[in-house]
Amino acid sequence: MTFETKTARFWVETLGCPKNAVDSDKVIASLLGDGMIPADNPEGADLVVVNTCAFVEAARRESIDTVLDLAARRQAGARVVVTGCLAERYGEELATSLPEVDAVVGFAGEGSLAKFSPVALTPISQPVQWAGGKSLPVRPDGVVRDLLELPRAAPSRPWAYLKIAEGCDRACAFCAIPSFRGAQRSRSPEVIMAEARELVEAGVVELVLVAQDPAWYGRDIGAPGALAGLLQQLDSELGPSGLLRVRILYLYPSEVKGELVRTMLELPTPVPYFDLSLQHADRALLARMKRWGGAEKFMAMIGSIRDQEPTATFRSSFIVGFPGETESAHESLLEFLSAAQLDWAGFFPFSPEEGTAANSLDQTVTEELMNERLRECEEVQTPITQGARDSIVASETDLEVLLDEVDPNTGVAVGRSHREAPEIDGLIHISGGLNLTPGVMVKAKAQAALGPDLYADFVRLADPDLSGINPIGSSA
């Protein structure tokens, strides 16, 4: 009599920000290294992992809804594990209130989730394909592994998030992240460069640097201003090897100055894309938020950068309805939006967070007024964003577009110029190219703008000598 041996399969569902996406990538790497293989869908998985977000109330609700949905859809005998920010922040409460899940695991256990598999793990029959080609099979032994330093599975797209630090030292009145992510812990340049090198060797041509506070990178290890140095090192060491772009997300505005700005504007690989964590524009309200800045300082910074680089792109997000936001403060934000002409902006209602200073502030804004102010912000910003896209079409200049996907049937490619961050901003759809491959840089001419997306015609390869080094895949 023979018995069929079942291979343990997993599914990882990711919620929240790009920093969570990096964690999920490493969770996947750990599961692969422990002998599991990916399932085609959550219904076919023996182990379903939900990497949750706990930033604001809406994110928590989405996380809980997702957990309940996946628990209901799982196959008989499968286990559901909740991890990520929600698990770290509310672990004991979740374990008590969610009988549908089999385990709630905080950050410290994210590197050893294979032990929750209901299917016995069999020895790995072939090396796991890690970024950079390394082979590091690891059997589950109950040892907790540091997720941040785990290797990554081979990338499936030509760009990748790269986390350079964990935690945050700031004390913004609305933010609970430091309470469960801890103080800032910068990764060493050597460790970051090793991971970046592995990703580039595996075909990644754009690295997106992320952290809770990347502009503060290095201060906790005695190297203030180290972000500029890291950019220089990435450019000099990996630019010749195929790295085409480096992008940074979530820059605290007071640190966007001096050598960092010069480095972002002068070196070839860093793109002039400034994702600024502004949060508001009224100086008094920002002080109440325990934040730096105000409209005057923000405008001076943006104007200085634009004077040096007219194609510089700006994105930010803003909190609407923070306690104490008067009508005058709201008008200051609207006036700033009109004056700043940001390429991209997002608006979020204030969410009171347990354990934060803002949770006990008076002068709260009603939900009705908050929603009205959100609509007014969108009414100001939407035509600004659309106008920025229309002006690209009107300029008739060639765009340098990095291709993310290519449809093998139609040949239509989807990519981004320096103005679009992956998974956040609009896309550029390109037709007319033959045998294009994800990961190559092309020249394209925009013909039309539809909402946030541009539609363009292929012109030529941007640089035949550099485009397509170690291209990843050939289909969407």
N, C-alpha and C positions, 0 to 999 in steps of 0.2 A: 504494500500500500504506500502511495506517495502522498505527501502533503504539500499544498501550495504555500509558499512563503510570501507573506505580504510585506511590501516595502512601506515604511512609515512615510506619510505625506503631510505637508504643512501648508498653511495659508497665513499670510501676514497682512492684516488690514491696517493702513496708516491714516491717522487723522492729525490735523494740526499743521504746523509750520515745516519749512525745509529742515530745521534742526531735527525734528522728529523723523523726517525721511532718512536722514543719515543714520539715526539709531536703528530704524527698521532695516536698512541695508545691512547693518552689522548683525542684527538679530538673524536675518536670513543667512548671512555668512556662517554664523555659529551653528545654525540648524543644519546647513549643508555639511559643515565639518563634522557634525555629530552623526552623519549617516542618513539624514532624512532627505527627501526630494520634494520639490514644489508640486502642489496640486494645481489642476487646471482651473479650479474654482473652489470656493469655501465648502460647498456641498461634498466635494470629493476629498476633503482633508481629514486626517485623523487628529491633527492638532491645529486649532484656529487661534491665532494670536492677534489681539486687538491692541494696537499701540495708540493710546488715547491722548487727548488734549484737555487741559484744565485751565486755560488762560482766562476765559470769561464764561459767564453762565451759559451763553448760547453754545459754546464749544463743549461744555460739560454735558448739556442736553443731547447734543449730537453724538457724543461718545457713548452715553448710556443707551440711546436709541439704537446705535450701531451694534453694540454688544448684545442687546436683546434680540435684534433681528438675526444676527449670525448664530446666536445660541438656538434660535428656533429653526434655522435652516440646516444646521449641521446634521451629518449622517449619524445613524445609530452608533453609539459607542465612542463618538469623537469627543474630544475635550476642548473647552474654550478657556483660554488664559487671557486675563486683562493685565496689561502692563502700561508703561508710559507715565505721563504726568499725573493723570487722574489716579492711577494706582499708587504712585508715590505720595501724593497729597492726601488721599482719602482711603488708604489701603484697608484699614480695619473696618471702616464704615461700609466700604464696597463689599468686602467679604461677607459681612452680615446681611446686607440688604439685597444682594444679588445671588440667590441660590442657583440661578441658571448657569453660573460660571463655576469652573472647577478649581481655579486658582487666581489669586490677585498677587502680582509680582512687581515689586518696586525696581528702581534703577539697578540696584546691586545684583539682582538676579537675572537681568535681561540677557546675559551671555550664556546662560545655562538652561534654556527653556525646553530643550529636547527631553529632559528627564520627565516631563509631563506627558509625553506621548503614550497613548494606550497600547501602541503596537511596539513589540520588542524591536530594538534597533539592531540591524545586522551590520557586520563589518563593512567598511567602505570598499567597494570592489574596484574603484578607479579614483585617481586623484581629483579632488574638487578643483574646479577652475576658478582660482582666485585672481583678482586684479594683479597684473604683473607676472602672472604665470606661476606663482609660488604654490606649493602643495603643503597643506597643513591640516591633515585629518586629525580630529580630536575626538576621542571617545567620551561620552558623558560619564562623569565620575563624581558629580555633585560638587565639584570645585567651582566657586564663583569666579568668573572671569571679567576683567575690566572691559566693558563694552566699547569704550572709546578707543582702546588700543587693539581691538580685534581686527584682523584683516577683512577685506571686503570681497564679495563675490565679483566675478568679472562683469563689467558694466554692459548694459544692453542699449545704451544711447550715447551720443558723442559728448555729453556734458555730465557733470557730476557735482553734487554738493560736497564741500569739504569743511568739516567742523574744525575750527582752530582753537576754540576754548569752550568751556562749560561753566555755567553759573553767571552771576552778576553781582557787582559791588554797589550798584546804585540803589537808592531808596525812594524811587518814584512812588507817590502816594497811592496810585491806583493799581500797582502791580504786586502780585504775590509770588512771582517767579523765584526771587531769592530765598523765600521761605522753604521751598522744596527742591530747588536746583542748587542752592548753596551759593557761596561766594565764588568769584571768578577763579577759574583754574585754567591757565593758558597751557596748551600743549607746547612742547619744545619745538623750535624750528626744525630740528633734525627729524623728529617723528612726523611732523607735518610734511616735510619734503619727501620723506620715504613713502608716505601714502600717496602724495601727489605724483611721484615718479611712477609708482605702480599703476595708477590710473591712466597716466599718459601713455605708458608702455602698452596698456590694454586698449588704447584707441580713443580715450577722452581728449578732446581738444579745447573744451571750455570748463574751467573750474569756477565754481560759485562758492566763495568763502562765506561761512555762516558762523554765528555765535550769538549769545544773548547781547553782547556788547563788543563787536569786533574791533571798533576803534580804540578800545581800552586794552587790546591785546598786548601782553608782555609786561604790564605794570606789576602784576603779582609775582613775576619771576625776575624783577629788577631790570626790566628792559622797556621803559616807557618809549612810546613812538615806534615800537617794533613792527607795527603793521606795514609801514613803508619799507622797512628792511626785508620783510617777508615777501612783499610784492617784487622787490628788486631781485631777490634770490630766485623766486619762481620764474621771473622773466629771463634771467641770465642762464640758469641751469636747464630749464625745461623748454624755453622758447625755441632753441635750436633743435629740440627733439620732437617738436610737433605741437606744443601747447600754443594755441592761437589767441585765447582770451582768458582773462581772469576778471571776475566780477565780485563785488562785495555787497552784501545785503545788511540792512539795519545799522546804519552809521549814526551814532549820537552826534548831534550837530555841533556841539562845542569843540569836538576833536577834528572836524573837517577843515583843516587849515594847513599852512606851512608845507612841510616836506611830504605829508600824505597826499595833499592835493597835487603838488608838483609831480610826484611819482605817478599818480593816476593819470595825469595829463601828458606826461612826457615819454613814458615807456611804451613800447608797442603792444605788450599783452594786456595790461590793465585797461579796461574800457572806461570812457568818461560817463559812467552811469552812477548817479549819486542817489542812493536809496536812503533818505534822511528820516530819522525818527523824530519828527517835529511835535506831534501830538496836539498842538494848538498854535495860535499865533498871538493871543492876548498875553502881554507880559505879566500882568497881575495874576491871571488864572494859571499860567505856567508856574509861577512861583508857588501858588497854592498846590499845584501838582508836585512840587519839589523837583521842578525841571528847570534847565537853563534856557534862556533865550527869550525871544519875542519877535514880532514882525520886522522891526527895524534891523535887528541883528541877522535874521534869516535872509532878508532881502539883500543886505550887504554881502553876505556869503555867496548867495546864488548869483548876484550880479558880477562879483569878482570872478567866479568860475566861468560864467558865460563870456566875460570879456576875454578870457584866455582861450576858451574853446567854445565857439558858437554852437557846436553840435552836441554839447554836453546835455545829458538827459537827467531829469529829476523826477523822483517818485517820493511820496510820503503818505502817511496815514494820520488821521485826526480823530480824537475823541470828542464826541458831541454830548453835551448834557452833564459834564462834570459838575459836582456840587459847587455852587457859587458862580456858574456861568451866567452872567447877566445878559440882557439884550445887547448891551454895549460890547461885551466880550464877544458875543456871537457875530455882531456886525464887524468887529475887528478881524475875525476869521474870514468872513466873506470878502472883505476888502483885500486881505492878504492873498486869497486865492485868485482874485482878479488881477492883482499886481504881479504875483509870482509866476503865473502862467506855467504851472507844473505840468509836465507831460502826463503824469499818472498820479492819481490820488484816490485813497479809500477813506471812508467815513464809518465810524463805529459808535454805537450808543454806549454811554458809560455803563459799566457793570460793577456794582459794589462787590468787592472781594473780601472774604473773611480774613481777618488778620492784617489788613492794610489800613493806612492812615485815613484814606478816603472813605472807608466804610463808616466812620463815625462823624464825618463832616456834616454841618448843617447846610441850609440853603440848597436843598435838593431840587432838581428840575423834574417836573412831571413827565410821565411817559408821553403824553400827548404833545407837549411842547418839544420834547426831545425829537420825536418823529417829524414834527414840522421843521425843526432846524436841520435835521438830516436831509429832508427833501430840498430845502433851500441850498444846502451845500452841494448836493448833486446837480441842482439846476444851474449853479454857477460853474461847476467843474466839467460837466459833460460836454458843453460846446468848446471848452478850452482843449480838452483831450482830442475831440474830433477835429478841431482846427489845427492842432499839431500834426495829426495824421494827414489831413488834407494838404498842409503845406509841404509835406514830403513829396506828395504826388506832384504838386505844382512846381517844385524846384527842378524836376526832371534830371536830378543827379543820380548817378549810379550808387546803389546801396551795396555794402559788403554784408552778405547774408550767410550765416552758418546754417547748414542744412541739418535739421533734426530728424526728418523722416522723408522717405521717397516712396510714393505709391508705385509698385512694380507694374501695375496694369496700365495706369494713365501717364506715368512719368511726372505727375505733378508733385512738387516738393514743398515741404513746409519748413520754414526756418525763422531765424531771428537776426536782426542787425544788433548793433551795440545798444540800441534804444529799448530792446525788449528782453526782460529777464524771463527765464523759463518758468512755466506754470503760473505766472503772475500777470504778465502783460499780454498784449496782442501778438499775433503771428503774421508772418509774411508768406503768402502762397505764391509759388513760382511755377510758371508753365513755360514750355519751350525748350527745356534742357534735355539732352539725351544721355542716358546711362549715368545719371548723377547718383551719388552715393552719400548716405548720411555721414556727417563729419567733415565734408569738404566745404570750403568757403567759396562763394560765387559772387559775381557782380550781377545785379538785377536792377531793372528800372521799374519803379512803382507806376501803375497805370490807374489804380482806383483805391479808394479807402471805403470800407464798409464797417462801421463801428470801430472797434479797436484794431481790426485786421487790415492788412494791405494786400493787394493783388498785383503781382509784378511779372515781368517777362525776363527770362534768362538772357544774360548778355554774354558772359564768359566766366571761366574760372578766375578767381581773384589772384591766385598765385600757384601756377602749375607745379612749382618746386616744393611747396609746402602743403598744398591741399591734399587731403585724403591720406595722410600718414596714418597707418594702422586703422583704416576706416572700420567702423562698427556696423556690420550688417549691410544689407542692400535693399531692405524693404521696410515699409512702415510698420 
